């Protein structure tokens, strides 16, 4: 029997095509019509794998979550070092796919990789001695911070035009026009500064925990 000329449709192919569309054009660009055209199939055939567009976007989001390294929570590192390494891995994954962040911000729902991520963080914090309630808050806090850092570039919000920041109106923004060309440096520095501040604050709370 001759092999089909086109690869058979699969969940992975749909996720890959949807992810590429999200990366290139944003969430609103995803539709069954666009995906079917990109995959060379009829629109209804997608419904053999996903019931709705939201299910497809959830799968794309989960594929991004699956790229986050969780090994630091099994390697014997202390909780602070583990959180630091995990935060950078998570941000790196999101930096490659910023358009999917609004879907991830809804929470893990039923997404397997997202749930494994939440489970790993919570488990590591409770194993380190954090009370369960506080471990939950730490997981939430870290997610807010990491996702927020991936939504947009602070430095990218300024334009490379000195005249846009008249000292008469903005006396402290005389160098703001330089931020745009230093976007990556500024944003990465801000992330590391914020992460250090969060972990320093958590370390103080940890030291104040009642002895087990």
C-alpha positions as a printed NumPy array, in Angstrom:
array([[  0.   ,   0.   ,   0.   ],
       [  1.387,   3.402,  -0.975],
       [  2.1  ,   5.821,   1.835],
       [  0.026,   9.016,   2.008],
       [  1.818,  11.979,   0.483],
       [  0.974,  14.238,   3.445],
       [  1.77 ,  13.363,   7.07 ],
       [ -1.239,  12.124,   8.975],
       [ -2.932,  14.716,  11.118],
       [ -2.085,  14.422,  14.807],
       [ -2.39 ,  16.412,  18.001],
       [  1.303,  17.23 ,  17.872],
       [  1.074,  18.6  ,  14.321],
       [ -1.908,  20.761,  15.272],
       [ -0.143,  22.074,  18.379],
       [  2.992,  22.851,  16.389],
       [  1.056,  24.716,  13.692],
       [ -1.052,  26.616,  16.233],
       [  2.047,  27.542,  18.224],
       [  3.757,  28.896,  15.125],
       [  0.668,  30.974,  14.324],
       [  0.474,  32.337,  17.884],
       [  4.173,  33.226,  17.839],
       [  3.893,  34.991,  14.491],
       [  0.547,  36.772,  14.768],
       [ -0.893,  36.413,  18.275],
       [ -3.794,  34.571,  19.851],
       [ -6.482,  36.178,  17.711],
       [ -4.886,  34.774,  14.554],
       [ -5.707,  31.206,  15.563],
       [ -8.821,  29.78 ,  13.94 ],
       [ -9.775,  26.36 ,  12.66 ],
       [ -9.788,  27.774,   9.138],
       [ -6.24 ,  29.126,   9.408],
       [ -4.96 ,  25.963,  11.043],
       [ -6.628,  23.692,   8.53 ],
       [ -5.109,  25.677,   5.673],
       [ -1.653,  25.557,   7.268],
       [ -1.933,  21.798,   7.752],
       [ -3.465,  21.08 ,   4.366],
       [ -6.594,  19.455,   5.784],
       [-10.285,  20.227,   6.062],
       [-11.464,  22.229,   9.063],
       [-13.725,  19.507,  10.518],
       [-10.805,  17.079,  10.71 ],
       [ -9.324,  19.17 ,  13.522],
       [-12.296,  18.286,  15.703],
       [-11.155,  14.673,  15.783],
       [ -8.366,  15.886,  18.048],
       [ -9.65 ,  19.075,  19.716],
       [-13.212,  20.126,  20.414],
       [-12.621,  23.879,  20.513],
       [-10.112,  26.604,  19.715],
       [ -9.605,  27.099,  23.463],
       [ -8.536,  23.461,  23.794],
       [ -5.946,  24.016,  21.068],
       [ -4.59 ,  27.12 ,  22.795],
       [ -4.489,  25.258,  26.103],
       [ -2.409,  22.556,  24.43 ],
       [ -0.037,  25.149,  22.961],
       [  0.348,  26.727,  26.407],
       [  1.016,  23.343,  27.969],
       [  3.677,  22.596,  25.369],
       [  5.478,  25.749,  26.518],
       [  5.132,  24.735,  30.175],
       [  6.624,  21.359,  29.317],
       [  9.858,  23.103,  28.288],
       [ 10.434,  24.455,  31.794],
       [ 13.182,  22.589,  33.635],
       [ 12.002,  21.069,  36.92 ],
       [ 15.099,  18.994,  37.682],
       [ 16.348,  21.495,  40.267],
       [ 13.566,  20.377,  42.588],
       [ 14.929,  16.825,  42.619],
       [ 18.621,  17.599,  42.769],
       [ 19.085,  18.312,  46.45 ],
       [ 19.38 ,  22.086,  46.023],
       [ 18.064,  24.251,  48.827],
       [ 14.68 ,  25.84 ,  48.192],
       [ 16.094,  29.292,  47.376],
       [ 18.609,  28.034,  44.795],
       [ 15.931,  25.809,  43.278],
       [ 13.461,  28.674,  42.932],
       [ 16.136,  30.865,  41.382],
       [ 17.062,  28.267,  38.759],
       [ 13.424,  27.413,  38.037],
       [ 12.43 ,  31.077,  37.642],
       [ 15.095,  31.581,  34.998],
       [ 14.119,  28.412,  33.145],
       [ 10.451,  29.434,  33.206],
       [ 11.195,  32.952,  32.   ],
       [ 13.416,  31.619,  29.21 ],
       [ 10.583,  29.4  ,  27.97 ],
       [  8.135,  32.304,  28.02 ],
       [ 10.568,  34.7  ,  26.37 ],
       [ 10.51 ,  32.506,  23.281],
       [  6.689,  32.492,  23.184],
       [  5.37 ,  35.712,  24.788],
       [  2.064,  35.697,  22.882],
       [  0.881,  32.586,  24.735],
       [  1.409,  34.16 ,  28.181],
       [ -2.233,  35.339,  28.559],
       [ -3.374,  31.722,  28.261],
       [ -0.813,  30.557,  30.819],
       [ -1.903,  33.357,  33.147],
       [ -5.315,  31.711,  33.503],
       [ -3.675,  28.979,  35.575],
       [ -2.89 ,  25.316,  34.895],
       [ -6.508,  24.143,  34.818],
       [ -6.288,  20.551,  33.595],
       [ -3.084,  20.979,  31.611],
       [ -0.673,  18.141,  32.559],
       [  2.634,  20.015,  32.212],
       [  1.246,  23.035,  34.038],
       [  0.027,  20.82 ,  36.87 ],
       [  3.388,  19.046,  37.091],
       [  5.028,  22.456,  37.36 ],
       [  2.719,  23.565,  40.183],
       [  3.131,  20.214,  41.931],
       [  6.937,  20.387,  41.762],
       [  7.11 ,  23.884,  43.252],
       [  4.604,  23.158,  46.024],
       [  6.242,  19.832,  46.847],
       [  9.708,  21.347,  47.072],
       [  8.561,  24.177,  49.308],
       [  6.699,  21.939,  51.742],
       [  9.624,  19.483,  51.781],
       [ 11.871,  22.404,  52.746],
       [  9.674,  23.149,  55.742],
       [  7.353,  25.848,  54.46 ],
       [  3.78 ,  25.48 ,  55.774],
       [  1.37 ,  24.359,  53.052],
       [ -0.506,  27.667,  52.975],
       [  2.701,  29.642,  52.596],
       [  4.026,  27.222,  49.968],
       [  0.878,  27.884,  47.95 ],
       [  1.417,  31.632,  48.236],
       [  5.052,  31.276,  47.162],
       [  4.006,  29.363,  44.064],
       [  1.459,  32.064,  43.24 ],
       [  3.908,  34.885,  43.922],
       [  6.566,  33.397,  41.692],
       [  4.07 ,  32.785,  38.906],
       [  2.805,  36.39 ,  39.072],
       [  6.348,  37.703,  38.88 ],
       [  7.573,  35.433,  36.09 ],
       [  4.49 ,  35.762,  33.902],
       [  4.435,  39.508,  34.432],
       [  8.028,  39.787,  33.32 ],
       [  7.151,  38.028,  30.077],
       [  4.094,  40.093,  29.14 ],
       [  6.026,  43.033,  27.731],
       [  9.383,  44.766,  27.737],
       [  9.696,  47.73 ,  30.087],
       [ 12.559,  49.158,  28.078],
       [ 10.699,  48.496,  24.835],
       [  7.967,  50.827,  26.004],
       [ 10.198,  53.852,  25.414],
       [ 11.006,  55.295,  22.   ],
       [ 14.436,  56.089,  20.611],
       [ 13.697,  59.8  ,  20.308],
       [ 15.189,  62.323,  22.699],
       [ 12.509,  64.898,  21.834],
       [  9.781,  62.633,  23.225],
       [ 11.01 ,  63.293,  26.754],
       [ 11.169,  67.041,  27.175],
       [ 12.911,  67.863,  30.497],
       [ 10.295,  70.547,  31.081],
       [  7.667,  67.815,  31.273],
       [  9.733,  64.848,  32.448],
       [ 12.707,  66.142,  34.435],
       [ 13.928,  62.659,  35.357],
       [ 13.652,  60.981,  31.943],
       [ 16.501,  62.722,  30.171],
       [ 18.093,  59.376,  29.246],
       [ 14.878,  57.457,  28.583],
       [ 15.414,  57.511,  24.817],
       [ 18.399,  55.212,  25.35 ],
       [ 16.325,  52.463,  26.936],
       [ 14.921,  51.089,  23.695],
       [ 18.333,  50.104,  22.33 ],
       [ 19.275,  48.518,  25.654],
       [ 16.035,  46.62 ,  26.051],
       [ 17.406,  43.168,  26.739],
       [ 19.996,  44.427,  29.22 ],
       [ 17.42 ,  46.494,  31.103],
       [ 14.75 ,  43.804,  31.169],
       [ 17.095,  41.013,  32.217],
       [ 18.614,  43.22 ,  34.896],
       [ 15.181,  44.134,  36.191],
       [ 14.181,  40.468,  36.321],
       [ 17.274,  39.499,  38.278],
       [ 16.88 ,  42.473,  40.642],
       [ 13.253,  41.596,  41.333],
       [ 13.974,  37.908,  41.724],
       [ 16.759,  38.582,  44.22 ],
       [ 14.471,  40.903,  46.189],
       [ 11.718,  38.292,  46.3  ],
       [ 14.051,  35.531,  47.419],
       [ 15.72 ,  37.767,  50.02 ],
       [ 12.306,  38.584,  51.457],
       [ 11.272,  34.95 ,  51.5  ],
       [ 14.538,  34.009,  53.2  ],
       [ 13.729,  36.407,  56.038],
       [ 10.294,  34.828,  56.428],
       [ 11.84 ,  31.357,  56.344],
       [ 14.222,  32.219,  59.144],
       [ 11.247,  33.345,  61.233],
       [  9.351,  30.08 ,  60.816],
       [  8.813,  28.123,  64.036],
       [ 11.324,  25.329,  64.491],
       [ 10.004,  21.95 ,  63.367]])
